[in-house]
Amino acid sequence: MKDIQAACGHLHAMQGIPLSLVDGQGQCLQSWPDIFKTSVRQQMLAYVINDFRGQERDALHPLISYLPGGYFVGVIEISADLYLIIGLCSPYPHTRKEFMDLCVDTVLPEYMQQYCDAAMQTPVITLTQMRACIALLTQLFSGQNIPEDDIRFCDLANLTEDTEERFTRARFRQREEAAEHSKRAYEIAFCQAVQQGRSDLLLRAFSRSPEGSIGAMTLNRERQMKYAFISFATLVTRAAIDGGLNEESAYLLSDLYCQRMDMLTERSAIDRLTLFMATDLCEKVAAQKLPEQTSPIIRKAINYISVHLHEPFTIEELAEYCGLCRRSLSIRFKKEIGIGIVDYVQQEKINEARFLVEHTDLPLSQIAVHLNYSSQSYFTTQFKKIVGETPERHRNHH
């Protein structure tokens, strides 16, 4: 760490380029000049680090961003939780007012004047010089000489203008071709069907014309199909959760279908998988729908069981959560649901286990631990009692 600090101090002394050592949460550990450490908001530094990660950069693949207003910011990863931010720098001089405008959301108000004084001293630097500086620092920290192509340049200054221009052209083309996106009502039909667990309504929604297009998310035909699948999967997964499906199960199922889709290339195969996925979610929602006359207190108990299914809890704890004594809760639960609390918990655990056995490659021992069974043999016994076959045989069948 001392060597890194010494190198940064020497470079700043020679070239005047601002440098900041920042951790993974955006906390500035040291800066050159010193005022940058206390003046820049931590959330702004965290944003820069998160953008670096989001663009999948690493220690040998630095990032240079060109910001609106004409400023460079470079990021180098030194270690898993240590980053060097280079800048702000600019390829041309800026007035004090321009720096003040930039600082409104970036710098703490009490340090505004001092920050601007320091920023005004920063030398003009071209993109070529910025690349050379980052390449030198990367070689210094990693010991490897990286090619220029490994330093990504992201021009954020022109991104907004480019998007506006594309939007204008797209709107013109849409009017010329009389092509519009599919209506919101078309999406709602799918969501309502899944949320209600109604396979009949789902098939009816699939049979309807969308009255429009889903829009071009990419110009690549295969990626367009896959992006459309993922968008639809997100839509119906949230609908299934709203319908009462356990969040963990819903998201896991969505991930598995997306992984399966990613191996397909034919439109017909992706269409079939889309229908199968939506139907599967719909049926799972229907399978755990409660009777309409179920009271709020019993729904509250069932929700508690769903959330704590993987944890040990007692009926006394459940009763206390619901505001009833054990005996009252047990009587009301069996009257409304048809089975006792212990049997219901066991049934829900096996339903979760069956899902994991059918859709994942998790070892049976791990599933038993995940569902808080005392041993794999006891898990196997309970599974066979409810499902009618052992977990091993059930997995082979699916």
N, C-alpha and C positions, 0 to 999 in steps of 0.2 A: 504493500500500500504506500509506503514512504517513497519507493522508487517511482510509482505512478504520479504521486503528488509532485515530486521533484521535476519529472519530465514535463508535466503540465505547466508548472511554474516557469520553467525555462522557455517553453514554447510561447507562452503568453508574453513573457518579457521581451522575446525577440521579435514577435510578429504582432502583438496586441490583439490577437483573436480571443474573444471571450470563451472560457472553458468552465464546465461545471460537472463535478462528480456527483452522481445521483443514484440512490438505491432503487429497488424495484417498485417502491410505493411512491416515488416522486420526491422523496426527502433529499434536499440538497446537503451533501456532506461537506463540500468545500468548493469554492469557485474562485476564478481569476477573471476580473477583479473581485475583491471581497464583497462588494455591495450586492452582487448578483445572488449571493447565498441567502441573504435576509429579505431581499426585495421581491423576488419572483414568487408568485403564488404556487403552493405545492400542487394544487390540482392541475395547474397548467403543465408542470413538469411531468406529473403522472400521465396526463393526456399524451404527451410526446412519447413517453416510454411505452404506453399501451398501443399507440399507433405503430411503433417500431415492431412490437410483438405481433400485432395484427397483420402486418405485412410479411410476417414469417422471416424476419431478418435474424441474423445471429452474429457471433463474434467475427466471422470471416466474410460477412455480407452486410456492411454498414448501410445507412440510409441518409440521403440528403433530401430535405423537403424545401420547396420554394414557396413561401407563403404570400398571400395577398398583401399588397403594399410593397413587395420587392425585398424580401428578406430570406436568407438561407438559414436553416437549422440542420445540423448534422448529428447523427447518433451512432455511437460505437458501443458494442457490448464488450465489457472487459471480463466479466464473470457472470455467473448465474444471477447475481443480485447487485451488480455494479455496472453503471453505464456512464459514458462520457458524452455530454451534450456540447456541441461546438456551435457557437453563435449566441445571439443573433449577429449575422454578418449580412452585408449587402453588396451587390455589384455596382452600386452607384451611391453618391452621398444623399443623406436625408436631412431635412430641416428639423428643428427642435419640435415644431408642431406635429410633424409626421411621427416622430418618436412618441410624443405625448398621446396622440390618437391611438397608437399601437398599444400603449401601456395601460389604457383604461381598464381592460379586463385581465391583464397579465401581471401587473405589478401592484403591490400593496400601496394604498394612497399615501401613507406617511413616508414612503421611500421614492415617490415619483420623481422628484427633482434630482436626487442623487443618482438614480438609475439613468435618467436622461443625460446627465453630465457624463457618466461613464460610457454610455452607448454612443454619444457624439464623438468619442475618442477612437472608436473602432475603425480600423482602416478599411477602405474599399477592397473587396476581394471578388475575383471572378469565379465562375463555376469550375474552371480548370484548376485554379489555385485551391479551391475548396476540396476538390477531389484529391489533389496531391497531398494536402494537409491530412486528410482522413486516411489515405493510403499509408502515409508515413506513421501516423499514430497507431493504426491497426498492426503494421509490421512491428512496431516497437512493443506493443502489448502482447501480441500473439506469437511473434517470432516468424511469421510467414508473410511473404510478399504476395499481395492479392492483385489480380488483374482489375483494370478499370471497370469492366463489365459487371464485376461483383458488387460495385457500389451503386445501389439503386437511386435514381433521381426521380422524385415525385413532384410534379409541377401543380401544386394546389392553387396557385394564383390563377391559372387559366381553366381550372376544373369547373368553376361555377359558370363562367362565360360559355364554355364549351357545352355544358349541360343545357343552358338556356337556349343556345343556338340549335341544338339537337331537338329540344322540346318544340321550338317554333316550327322547324321543318316537319317534325312528326305530326303536329296538329294540322298543318297544311295538307300533308299527305293523307291524313285521316279524313279530312273533309272532301278531298278530291275522290277518294276511293269509297266514301260513305261507310268506312269500317270503324266500328266502335268496340270497346271492351264489353265483355259479357256483363249483364246487369247484376247488381248486388242481390236481387231476389233469387237469382240462380244459385248463388252460394248459400243463401239462407236455407233453401230447400234441403240441401245436403246436411247442413248443420242441424236443422230441426229433426231430420230423420234419425241421425246418429244419436243426438242427445236424448231422443225419446225411445231409442232402441227399436225403431220400426223399420224392419227390412223391406216391407211393402212400399213405404214411402220413399225409401232409398232407391229402390229399383225404378220407381216412377220418376224420381229426380234424374236418374241416369238416362231415362228414355226421352226426356224433354230436350228440345233444341236449346243451346245456350244463348241464342239470339245475340251473337257477337263473338269476339275472339278473346283469348286470355292475354293477348298482347305479346310483343316480341321482347323477351328478356335477354336474348342473345341472337346473333345472326347464324350461329351454328345449329343445325337442325337437331342433332342428337342431344346437345346440351339443352336446347329449348324443351324437349320432351322431359328430360330429367328435372329441370328446374320446375316445370309445371307439376310434376309428380310430388316433389318436395313441398311446394306451396300448398297443394291439395292435402297432403299428409298432415301438415301443420294445422290446417283448417279443421279437418275431421278429428284429429287427436284432441284439440281443445274442446270440441263439441262433446267428445266421449267423456272427457273429464267433467265437463259441466253436467253431463248426464249421470254422473256418480261413479264412473270407473276410477279405480285407484290411479293416482298420478304416476307413480313409479311404473306400474304395469302399462299404462297408456303410452308413456314416453319410450319405454323399452320396446314395446311392440312397433311403434312408429320407426324407431332406429333400425330394427330388424328388417322391416319392409323397405326402408330406404337403402339399406345395404344390399338387399336382394335386387332391387331395381337397378342399382349401380352396375350390376353384372349383365344387364340386358341392353340390347341395341335396337331391337325391332319395335316399331310403334305398336303393333298388335299385342305383343307380349307385355309391354308396359301398360297398355289399356286394360288387359285382363287382370294384371296385378293391382291396378288402381281399384277396380271393382271388388276384387277379393279382399283387399285391405279394408275398404270402407265397410263391406259386409261383415268382416270379422270383428271390427270395432263395434259395429251396430249390435251384433249378436251378444258380445260380451257385456255391453251396457244393459241389454234386455235381460240377460241371465241374472243380473244382480239388482234388478228393479224391485223396490219395496212396494207392498200393497198401498193403495192410495189412502187407506184409513190409518196408516201407521202414524202414531202420535209424534209430536216434535221431540219429546223426551227420549223415545226409543230411537228415533233417527239420530239424536245426539249421541246415544250410546253406541250405535252402529258406526258412526263416524269415528268415535274414539277407538273402537276396536280396529278399524281400518288403518288408522294412523299408527297405532301401537302394535300392529300385528307381529312385528319382528322383535318385540320386546316382552320381557316378563311383566305381567301385571295381574292383580287380584280382582275378584269381583267386588270386594270392598272398595278398592280404589276407583273402579268404574262407577259404583253406586254413589260414592262421594262426589265424583265429577258431575254426575247427573242430578245430584241434590236429593237422592232418595236413600232409604236404607236398603240393605242387600235383599231382604225378603220381598219388599215391594217391587224393586226393579226386576227381580227374577220372575215374579208372578206376571207382571205386565209384559215383560219381554216374551215369555213363552206364549201368552195369550195372543199377542199381536203378530209374532213372527212364526209361531208354530213349533219351535224347538227351544230348548234351554240355552242359556248363555254359553256354557262350556261346550256344548255340542256345536253351537253356531261358530264359536272361535275356531274349533277344530276343523269345521267344514271350510271356513275361509282360509285357514292355513293350507289345507290340502288343495283348494282351488288355486292359490298362489303357487304352491309346489308343482301342480300339474302344468301351469303356464310355463314355469321355468324348465321343467322336464321336457316339454314339447318344443320350446322355442330357443333354448340355449344349450350350450355344451358344458355347463357347470357340473362339476362332480357331484354325485348325490350326497356325499358327506358334507360338501359345502352348502348345499341347499338345506340340509338338516340343521346345520349350525345357523344359517341365515334366518330360519324360521323358529329358532330357539328350541329345537327338540333336544332332549337329554342325550340321545344317541341315534346313530343311523338306523339301528335295528328297530327302535321304537317308531321312528319316522316311517320306515318301510311297512311296519304293521298297520299304522294308522292310514297310510296311503292305500294299501290293499283293501282295508276295511271299507273305505268310502268309494274308491275308484273301481275296485273289483280285480285289480291286478297289481303286481309290484311296480315300483318306479322303473326298474330296468326293462321289464317287458313293455311297459307303457311307452317308454322312450323308443324302443325298437319299432313299435307300431306306428310311431309318428316320425 
